[in-house]
Amino acid sequence: MTPRLWGWVGLLTVAVGYEAWGLLDSGQSDTISELTAVVFRTSTRAGAVAFLIAWVLFAAWYAPHVALNQGHWRRPPAVSSSKEH
C-alpha cells in the first residue's frame, strides 16, 4: 500500500471510531449525522433544502468520480524502458 492509501485508511478509521464513540455515548451532537444537522440547521426549511442540494451535488460528483475512476491523482502508467526481442 502506498503512503497516500495508508493516510486514507487512517482517516476513515478515525472517522469510524469517532462515530462509534458517538453512538455509544449518550450525549447530543456526538454522531456525524447529528453534527451535520446542527451545521446545516436542518430543523429549518432553508437548512434542510441547503443540505439536500449539497448532498445531491456531492452525489452527482462522487458517484461518477468513483465509478468511472476519474481520480485526478492518478499518474499515467510507467513506460517500460526494456524492449522485448
Backbone bond lengths (Angstrom), bond angles and torsions (degrees), N, CA, C in turn:
res aa  C-N    CA-C-N  psi(-1)  N-CA   C-N-CA  omega(-1)  CA-C   N-CA-C  phi
1 M - - - 1.448 - - 1.525 109.01 -
2 T 1.292 114.68 145.23 1.461 120.63 179.99 1.530 110.09 -81.21
3 P 1.323 117.47 159.21 1.473 119.82 176.60 1.535 112.37 -57.84
4 R 1.322 116.63 -36.64 1.470 119.72 179.40 1.526 110.55 -64.53
5 L 1.329 116.54 -41.84 1.462 119.98 179.01 1.525 110.50 -65.70
6 W 1.329 117.29 -40.91 1.459 120.32 175.27 1.524 110.95 -59.34
7 G 1.323 116.85 -37.39 1.459 120.29 177.22 1.521 112.00 -61.61
8 W 1.329 116.49 -44.51 1.462 120.47 178.46 1.524 111.30 -65.66
9 V 1.333 116.80 -40.16 1.469 120.09 177.81 1.525 109.38 -62.13
10 G 1.327 116.61 -42.97 1.462 120.21 178.54 1.520 112.15 -63.21
11 L 1.327 116.51 -44.28 1.465 120.60 179.86 1.531 111.28 -62.12
12 L 1.321 116.78 -44.80 1.468 120.29 179.30 1.526 111.50 -67.04
13 T 1.327 117.01 -35.46 1.464 120.54 177.62 1.523 110.48 -64.22
14 V 1.324 116.86 -43.47 1.464 120.46 177.58 1.531 110.25 -62.87
15 A 1.341 117.75 -42.58 1.472 120.97 -179.85 1.525 111.05 -63.23
16 V 1.327 116.99 -43.60 1.472 120.06 179.03 1.526 110.12 -65.55
17 G 1.331 117.17 -40.86 1.460 120.36 177.52 1.523 112.27 -62.63
18 Y 1.333 116.15 -42.47 1.465 120.82 178.14 1.530 110.66 -62.18
19 E 1.327 116.15 -43.06 1.471 120.32 179.63 1.533 110.55 -64.89
20 A 1.335 117.02 -43.61 1.470 120.53 179.37 1.525 110.41 -61.50
21 W 1.334 116.56 -42.62 1.452 120.65 177.71 1.530 110.05 -61.54
22 G 1.321 117.32 -42.83 1.463 121.18 178.32 1.517 112.87 -63.50
23 L 1.322 116.55 -36.84 1.466 120.08 178.77 1.529 111.58 -69.09
24 L 1.325 116.48 -35.78 1.463 120.34 -178.49 1.523 112.15 -80.82
25 D 1.326 117.98 -23.74 1.456 122.89 179.52 1.522 108.87 -83.57
26 S 1.302 117.00 146.19 1.467 119.85 -177.74 1.525 113.17 -91.00
27 G 1.317 118.10 2.93 1.458 120.88 -179.04 1.517 112.19 -71.63
28 Q 1.322 115.36 167.70 1.457 120.54 178.35 1.520 109.74 -95.34
29 S 1.315 115.23 153.99 1.468 123.63 179.75 1.524 112.09 58.74
30 D 1.320 115.64 37.11 1.456 120.20 179.34 1.522 113.06 -96.89
31 T 1.317 117.60 -22.45 1.460 119.54 -178.24 1.527 109.91 -96.23
32 I 1.309 115.33 163.43 1.464 120.22 -179.78 1.527 110.81 -62.60
33 S 1.329 117.24 -38.84 1.467 119.46 -179.87 1.527 111.22 -67.46
34 E 1.321 117.61 -39.19 1.469 120.04 177.52 1.528 111.05 -66.24
35 L 1.314 116.86 -41.06 1.457 120.70 178.24 1.523 111.33 -64.96
36 T 1.337 116.23 -40.01 1.469 120.68 177.69 1.526 110.44 -62.30
37 A 1.334 116.97 -41.18 1.464 120.44 178.87 1.527 111.17 -63.34
38 V 1.329 117.23 -37.23 1.459 120.97 178.49 1.526 110.28 -69.17
39 V 1.334 116.81 -45.75 1.468 120.97 -177.46 1.526 110.89 -62.77
40 F 1.337 116.79 -45.27 1.465 120.71 -178.85 1.529 112.54 -84.57
41 R 1.327 117.03 -6.97 1.479 121.51 -177.14 1.526 110.65 52.00
42 T 1.327 114.77 54.12 1.465 120.13 -175.93 1.526 113.40 -69.30
43 S 1.329 117.83 -5.80 1.466 119.42 175.01 1.531 110.54 -73.15
44 T 1.330 116.99 -14.63 1.465 120.80 175.63 1.530 109.07 -101.01
45 R 1.299 116.45 155.32 1.465 120.67 179.61 1.536 110.98 -62.57
46 A 1.324 116.72 -43.65 1.467 120.68 -179.62 1.527 111.14 -63.37
47 G 1.321 116.95 -41.35 1.458 120.95 178.71 1.510 112.01 -65.38
48 A 1.339 116.42 -41.24 1.458 120.54 178.99 1.524 110.83 -64.59
49 V 1.334 116.44 -40.76 1.468 120.62 178.32 1.529 110.18 -66.80
50 A 1.331 117.07 -41.73 1.467 120.59 178.68 1.529 110.64 -61.78
51 F 1.331 116.39 -43.33 1.455 119.76 178.14 1.524 110.86 -62.99
52 L 1.315 117.09 -44.82 1.462 120.81 -179.49 1.531 111.34 -61.23
53 I 1.310 116.67 -44.08 1.469 120.55 178.78 1.534 110.34 -63.30
54 A 1.333 116.74 -45.05 1.467 120.24 179.34 1.525 111.04 -62.06
55 W 1.327 116.78 -41.00 1.465 120.61 -179.26 1.528 111.23 -67.06
56 V 1.318 117.56 -42.49 1.471 120.97 179.44 1.528 110.34 -65.25
57 L 1.330 117.41 -42.24 1.465 120.17 178.34 1.525 111.07 -64.59
58 F 1.327 116.72 -42.01 1.460 120.02 177.67 1.527 110.66 -61.94
59 A 1.329 117.29 -46.50 1.471 120.85 -179.83 1.526 111.20 -64.17
60 A 1.340 116.52 -37.70 1.472 120.33 179.61 1.527 110.80 -64.72
61 W 1.331 117.19 -30.91 1.467 119.97 176.93 1.529 111.31 -85.28
62 Y 1.331 117.56 -46.56 1.459 121.42 -169.24 1.530 113.14 -70.91
63 A 1.312 118.37 -42.43 1.469 120.25 -177.49 1.531 111.94 -59.77
64 P 1.336 119.23 -51.89 1.468 118.07 177.16 1.529 112.22 -66.09
65 H 1.333 116.88 -33.78 1.458 121.31 179.75 1.530 110.73 -57.73
66 V 1.323 116.41 -43.60 1.459 120.88 179.73 1.521 111.08 -80.09
67 A 1.322 116.73 -46.96 1.463 120.74 -175.30 1.528 112.07 -64.15
68 L 1.307 117.12 -36.33 1.461 120.54 -178.38 1.522 112.31 -96.53
69 N 1.343 116.17 2.09 1.463 122.36 176.93 1.518 111.56 52.71
70 Q 1.307 116.66 52.54 1.457 121.57 -177.93 1.528 111.31 -102.38
71 G 1.317 116.35 44.65 1.454 119.44 179.70 1.512 110.98 -69.70
72 H 1.315 116.97 133.20 1.454 121.49 -179.58 1.522 111.85 -76.60
73 W 1.324 117.51 -10.73 1.455 120.62 -178.02 1.522 112.16 -86.99
74 R 1.323 117.10 -7.32 1.471 119.79 -177.56 1.514 110.62 -69.16
75 R 1.303 114.56 143.72 1.458 120.56 174.76 1.517 107.64 -103.54
76 P 1.319 117.14 151.44 1.462 118.03 176.41 1.520 109.67 -63.81
77 P 1.335 117.54 153.02 1.456 119.60 -179.32 1.528 110.46 -59.63
78 A 1.314 114.94 143.97 1.461 120.31 179.54 1.527 109.52 -67.70
79 V 1.306 115.69 139.26 1.449 121.27 177.80 1.518 108.17 -91.66
80 S 1.305 115.14 127.00 1.462 119.59 -179.63 1.522 109.79 -73.85
81 S 1.330 115.82 135.00 1.456 119.35 -179.48 1.525 112.09 -89.91
82 S 1.333 117.20 -12.12 1.462 119.27 179.05 1.526 109.48 -87.90
83 K 1.313 115.24 140.87 1.466 120.89 179.80 1.509 109.27 -106.84
84 E 1.322 114.97 136.23 1.464 119.81 177.44 1.518 109.44 -83.75
85 H 1.316 116.63 138.32 1.454 121.26 179.45 1.495 109.83 -107.74
